[in-house]
Amino acid sequence: MNTIKRFFALGVLFPAMAVFTSCGGDVVPKPEAYLRLDYQEADYMMYNKDCAFSFAANSKATIVNKGNCNLDINYPDMKATVYLSYKPVNNDLERLLKDAQKHTYEHVIKADGIQEQPFMIPEKKLYGMFYQVGGDAATNAQFYVTDSVSHFVSGSLYFYVKPNYDSLMPAANYIKNDMRTLMESIQWK
């Protein structure tokens, strides 16, 4: 009986020893990896300064008015800025729309694709388009919003680092949500 127990113990032990001792082979380098970035939940406050519109902005961002309601929404921790541009509509809405679309599609050379998402809240007189730019383009997202009569706001997201879509994706997604909130919360004055 002891012989059977020893044989069984060796039968189970031997394959386990073979597995542990066979790991001494060649060293294989680990693939490059990127830091996992998690961001705090956004806390929005109304930006209501001397402009023709107000909007909800993330309290973690800083806003700089460059004059004429052209704003930089800076995200220093993410090394990113959303550039907002305001233009009054003076019977030139078609030109403003073409300029916004042209600005987005200038990135098609580096982009893997550009996804258009129409935006409309008629009761608030908000009409526009949100563009998601895939790949290693200079911008990851752009938008425009208008009331189609008096006001036109456009925005573009840029990072201060070399574009690498995979590593920028967490920050880009976070800021895209802020951009959508901004669009939805615009109030014309």
C-alpha positions in Angstrom: 0.0 0.0 0.0 2.8 2.4 0.8 4.3 1.7 -2.7 1.0 2.7 -4.3 0.9 5.9 -2.3 4.5 6.8 -3.2 3.9 6.0 -6.9 0.7 8.1 -6.9 2.5 11.0 -5.1 5.4 10.9 -7.5 3.0 10.7 -10.5 1.3 13.9 -9.4 4.5 15.6 -8.2 6.6 14.8 -11.3 4.5 16.7 -13.9 4.3 19.7 -11.5 8.1 19.7 -11.1 8.6 19.4 -14.8 6.4 22.5 -15.4 8.3 24.6 -12.8 11.8 23.6 -14.0 11.0 24.1 -17.7 10.6 27.9 -17.2 14.3 28.7 -17.4 14.4 29.3 -21.2 15.0 32.4 -23.2 14.0 35.8 -21.8 11.2 37.4 -23.8 10.8 41.2 -23.5 7.4 42.5 -22.5 5.5 44.6 -25.1 5.2 48.3 -24.7 2.3 49.3 -22.6 0.6 52.6 -21.7 -0.4 53.9 -18.3 -4.1 53.3 -17.4 -5.7 56.7 -16.8 -8.8 57.1 -14.8 -10.4 60.5 -14.2 -12.7 61.8 -11.5 -16.3 62.2 -12.4 -17.0 65.6 -14.0 -18.6 68.4 -12.0 -20.2 71.0 -14.2 -20.8 74.7 -13.5 -22.4 77.3 -15.7 -19.9 79.6 -17.5 -21.9 82.9 -17.9 -19.5 85.7 -18.7 -19.7 88.6 -21.2 -20.6 86.4 -24.2 -23.6 85.9 -26.4 -24.0 82.4 -24.9 -23.5 80.5 -21.6 -22.8 76.8 -21.2 -21.9 74.1 -18.6 -18.2 73.6 -18.2 -16.2 71.0 -16.2 -15.0 72.6 -13.0 -11.7 70.8 -13.3 -11.0 72.8 -16.5 -9.8 76.4 -16.7 -11.4 78.8 -19.2 -9.5 81.7 -20.7 -11.4 84.3 -22.8 -9.2 85.3 -25.7 -11.5 88.1 -26.7 -14.7 88.3 -28.7 -16.0 85.2 -26.9 -13.2 83.0 -28.3 -12.5 80.7 -25.4 -9.8 78.2 -24.5 -11.0 75.4 -22.2 -7.8 74.0 -20.7 -7.3 70.6 -19.2 -3.8 70.9 -17.8 -3.7 67.4 -16.2 -4.6 65.9 -19.6 -2.4 68.3 -21.6 -5.4 69.2 -23.8 -7.4 72.3 -24.8 -10.8 72.7 -26.3 -10.7 75.8 -28.5 -14.2 77.5 -28.7 -14.9 80.1 -31.4 -17.9 82.3 -31.5 -19.2 84.1 -34.6 -22.4 86.1 -35.0 -24.5 85.0 -38.0 -24.8 87.8 -40.5 -26.6 86.2 -43.4 -23.5 84.0 -43.8 -24.6 80.7 -42.1 -23.8 78.7 -45.1 -20.2 80.0 -45.2 -19.8 79.3 -41.4 -21.1 75.8 -41.8 -18.7 75.1 -44.8 -15.8 76.5 -42.8 -16.5 74.3 -39.8 -16.9 71.2 -42.0 -13.7 72.1 -44.0 -11.8 72.5 -40.7 -12.9 69.0 -39.6 -12.1 67.3 -42.9 -8.6 68.8 -43.2 -7.7 66.0 -40.7 -8.9 63.2 -43.0 -5.3 62.5 -44.2 -4.2 61.2 -40.7 -7.6 60.1 -39.5 -8.8 56.5 -39.7 -12.3 57.8 -40.1 -14.6 60.7 -39.2 -17.9 60.0 -37.7 -20.6 62.6 -37.9 -23.3 62.8 -35.3 -26.1 65.4 -36.0 -27.2 67.3 -33.0 -30.6 69.0 -32.5 -32.6 70.4 -29.6 -35.3 72.5 -31.4 -36.9 73.8 -28.2 -33.6 75.4 -27.2 -32.8 76.5 -30.7 -29.7 74.3 -30.8 -28.6 72.7 -34.1 -25.2 71.3 -34.9 -22.9 68.5 -35.6 -20.4 66.5 -33.4 -17.4 64.9 -35.2 -15.4 62.1 -33.8 -12.0 61.8 -35.5 -10.4 58.4 -35.3 -6.8 57.6 -35.5 -3.7 59.7 -35.0 -5.1 62.9 -36.3 -4.2 66.2 -34.6 -7.8 66.5 -33.2 -10.0 63.8 -31.7 -13.3 65.7 -31.7 -14.9 68.9 -33.2 -18.3 70.3 -33.2 -20.4 73.3 -34.1 -23.7 74.6 -32.7 -26.0 77.3 -34.0 -29.4 78.8 -33.6 -29.4 79.2 -37.4 -30.3 82.9 -37.1 -27.9 84.8 -34.9 -25.2 82.7 -33.2 -22.5 80.2 -34.3 -20.1 78.3 -31.9 -17.5 75.8 -33.0 -15.1 73.8 -30.9 -12.0 71.6 -31.4 -10.1 69.4 -29.1 -6.3 69.3 -29.3 -3.7 67.6 -27.2 -0.2 69.1 -26.6 1.5 65.8 -27.2 2.2 63.7 -30.3 -1.0 62.0 -31.4 -1.2 58.4 -30.4 -4.9 57.4 -30.5 -4.5 54.4 -28.1 -2.8 56.3 -25.3 -5.0 59.4 -25.7 -8.3 57.5 -25.8 -9.1 57.8 -22.0 -8.5 61.5 -21.9 -10.2 62.1 -25.3 -13.3 60.2 -24.3 -13.5 62.2 -21.0 -13.2 65.5 -22.8 -15.7 64.4 -25.6 -18.3 63.9 -22.9 -17.5 67.4 -21.7 -17.9 68.7 -25.2 -21.3 67.0 -25.6 -22.4 68.5 -22.3 -21.3 71.9 -23.4 -23.3 71.6 -26.7 -26.4 70.4 -24.9 -26.2 73.1 -22.2 -25.7 76.2 -24.5 -28.1 79.0 -23.8 -28.3 81.9 -26.2 -28.6 85.4 -24.8 
